[in-house]
């Protein structure tokens, strides 16, 4: 690692390591009549709860999405993951098991392709392929700023800024899974765009999905093949089959789409893009892709995914 990369990584480690020290999290006061046991309905922790299963603030009712504070354990989990990924990507050898244990199997199935061995096929992902993808993403980061996140009792999304000379931002989604927080999505974005305006409890998650899709087709921080894997995890089955129905050889390697065709789609929409905008318009989004002085408008529609906070692109049509 070069001295400049070391300096940036050290800076980020110091920032994250110091987060919360000036304003420690206060213990939660239990109100009379409150119980924190299995008789109290749902046991899913809310924003502010520990990923170790310890007590935390009572989830809002009904559960909603709130801006996370710097001291929130979910926020700190996100910061530590990105910091550890940046550090691991500079070192030779396999990633620490602790780091990989923080990645959800659902995301490993997105980036852990192709699957070639019988063991990989049984797991539906290749650990080696997933580590290689994460290493390439981490290596592209010259350093990062602290992420800004919105969380609900069972999911949270973050947008973090990059540092000059690297990607403009990173995207991170985490979910409650297997007794703790897991990274369900990670991605880099290179094209500058305005912050999205959201409304309603699903607003931050929907905007995250739209931004992730647009970054997957426009980012130049990753190869076409790496971005095709992301598109495979961002599109509904209907749109994947429409754009990139898999051949048998794709299915034999663990894909439910044609990686070659999705890579071509990414280039078709994203090649030469210098900017984009996204505006919520009822149940859809109005998208504008900019190439120099030329703007092309599209309509984007989402559909709910299988996991908490997950939304998928179901339609993307030119206006």
DARA-V451562 format. One record per pair of residues at least 6 apart in sequence whose ideal C-beta (glycine too) atoms are under 7 Angstrom apart, sorted by the first residue. I is the first residue (numbers start at 1). J is the second residue. Records with the same first field share a line. If there is no record, write none. Layout:
# DARA-V451562
I=J ; J
This chain:
# DARA-V451562
1=90
5=90 ; 142
8=142 ; 143 ; 163
9=86 ; 87 ; 90 ; 143
11=143
12=83 ; 86 ; 143 ; 144
13=83
15=146
16=79 ; 80 ; 83
19=70 ; 76 ; 79
20=70 ; 71 ; 76
23=71
25=71
28=55 ; 56 ; 57
34=58
36=55
44=153 ; 154 ; 176
45=56 ; 153 ; 176
46=56 ; 57 ; 58 ; 59 ; 60 ; 153
47=66 ; 68 ; 72 ; 74 ; 151 ; 153
48=56 ; 57 ; 72 ; 73
49=56 ; 57 ; 73
50=56 ; 73
51=73 ; 77 ; 180 ; 181
53=179
59=153
63=152 ; 153
64=152 ; 201
65=150 ; 151 ; 152 ; 201 ; 204
66=150 ; 151
67=150
68=74 ; 75 ; 149 ; 150 ; 151 ; 156
69=75
74=149 ; 151 ; 156 ; 174 ; 181
75=149
77=174 ; 181
78=147 ; 149 ; 158 ; 172 ; 174
79=146 ; 147
81=102 ; 183
82=144 ; 147 ; 160 ; 170 ; 172
84=99
85=99 ; 134 ; 138
86=138 ; 141 ; 144
88=95 ; 96 ; 99 ; 138
89=135 ; 138 ; 139
94=131
95=131 ; 134
102=182 ; 183
103=182 ; 183
104=175 ; 177 ; 182 ; 183 ; 184
106=184 ; 307
107=183 ; 184 ; 185
108=125 ; 130
109=124 ; 125
110=229 ; 230 ; 232 ; 233
111=130 ; 133 ; 229
112=125 ; 126 ; 127 ; 129 ; 130
113=126 ; 129 ; 229 ; 254 ; 255
114=126 ; 129 ; 253 ; 254
115=121 ; 124 ; 125 ; 126 ; 253 ; 254
116=126 ; 253
120=126
121=254
124=254
133=226 ; 229
136=222 ; 226
137=186 ; 188 ; 222
140=166 ; 167 ; 188 ; 221 ; 222
141=162 ; 166 ; 167 ; 170
142=163 ; 165 ; 166
143=163 ; 166
144=160 ; 161 ; 162 ; 163 ; 170
145=160 ; 161 ; 163
146=160
147=158 ; 159 ; 160 ; 172
148=158 ; 159
149=156 ; 157 ; 158
150=156 ; 157 ; 204
152=201 ; 309
154=175 ; 176 ; 308
155=173 ; 174 ; 175 ; 205 ; 308 ; 309
156=174
157=173 ; 204 ; 205 ; 208 ; 309
158=172
159=169 ; 171
160=169 ; 170 ; 172
161=169
162=168 ; 169 ; 170
167=188 ; 189 ; 190 ; 221
168=189 ; 190 ; 191 ; 192
169=189
170=186 ; 187 ; 188
171=185 ; 187 ; 189 ; 208 ; 211 ; 212 ; 215
172=183 ; 185 ; 186
173=184 ; 185 ; 208 ; 309
174=181 ; 182 ; 183 ; 184
175=182 ; 184 ; 307 ; 308 ; 309
176=308
184=307
185=212
187=212 ; 215 ; 216 ; 230
188=219 ; 221 ; 222
189=215 ; 219
190=218 ; 219 ; 220 ; 221
191=218 ; 273 ; 275 ; 276
192=275
193=275 ; 276 ; 277
194=277
196=207 ; 211 ; 278
198=204 ; 207
205=309 ; 311
206=302 ; 311
209=234 ; 302 ; 311 ; 312 ; 313
210=278 ; 285 ; 300
212=234
213=234 ; 313
214=276 ; 278
216=227 ; 230 ; 231 ; 234 ; 266
217=266 ; 269 ; 270
218=270 ; 273 ; 276
219=227
224=263 ; 266 ; 267
225=259 ; 263
227=266
228=259 ; 262 ; 263 ; 266
231=262 ; 266
232=240 ; 255 ; 257 ; 262
234=312 ; 313
235=312 ; 313
236=303 ; 312 ; 313 ; 314
238=314
239=313 ; 314 ; 315
240=256 ; 257
243=261 ; 262 ; 265
244=257 ; 258 ; 261 ; 262 ; 265
245=258
246=255 ; 256 ; 257 ; 258
247=258
250=257 ; 258 ; 259
269=289
272=291
273=289 ; 290 ; 291
274=290 ; 291 ; 292
275=290
276=287 ; 288 ; 289 ; 290
277=288
278=285 ; 287
279=285 ; 286
283=301
284=299 ; 300 ; 301
285=300
286=297 ; 299
287=297 ; 298 ; 300
288=295 ; 296 ; 297
289=296 ; 298
296=318
297=319
298=316 ; 317 ; 318 ; 319
299=315 ; 317 ; 319
300=313 ; 315 ; 316
301=314 ; 315
302=311 ; 312 ; 313 ; 314
303=312 ; 314
304=311
305=311 ; 312
